Amino acid sequence: MVSLEPNKARIKQRQEEVMRSALRARNFSEEELTREISDFIKFALSLNTIEIQWPSKEDIENDN
């Protein structure tokens, strides 16, 4: 099951990863930028295949 609660430590870690990637990308050639963009678009499109499984009423009652 996928939790929808934010993980503050992971958010901070991801922000740092994004900043490092942005700094690294400043020196990319056009070919490298095109490949990076293509990979990102493929990743974004793959998110459509993820299904969130919401907990049933029974699961919620059992957790309480």
N, C-alpha and C positions, 0 to 999 in steps of 0.2 A: 504494500500500500504506500502511496506517496503522501508525505506530510506537507500540508500547505502552510505550516508555521515557519516564519523566517528564522534562519540560523545566522545570527549576527556575526559570529566568527567567520563563517563561510562567505558572507557578504563582503566583509573587509578583505579577506584573502582574494576573492574574485576581483575586487576593485584594484588591488595591487597587481594582479596578473594582467588586467586590462591596461594599466598604466605602463607596465614593462613592455607589453606587446606594442603599444602605441609608440613608445620611444624607439623600439627596435625597427618598426615599420617606416620610420622617417627616411631610412637609407635604402629602402627597397627600390628595385628597378620596376619598370612597368609590367614586365612579365611576372615578377614575384607578387606585385599588388593584385594583378588579375587572378593569379592562382589563389591567393588568400581570400579574395572576394568570392570566387567560385566555391571554395571550401565552405565559407560562411553561409552562402545561399543554400548549398546542399544540406548543411546542418539545420538551418532554419526550416527547410522543407521537411526534413525528417521528423521534426517535432509534431507534425500532423499525425504521425502514426502512434504517438504516445496517448494512451487512454488513462485518464485519472479514475481510480476506483474509489468511489465515495463509500464511506462506512455505512453499513445498513443500520436500521434502528436497533437490531439485536446487538450489533457490535458496540454501539454507543451505550446501551443499557448494561452490557457486560463490563465495560470499562469503568462504569460508575459503581 
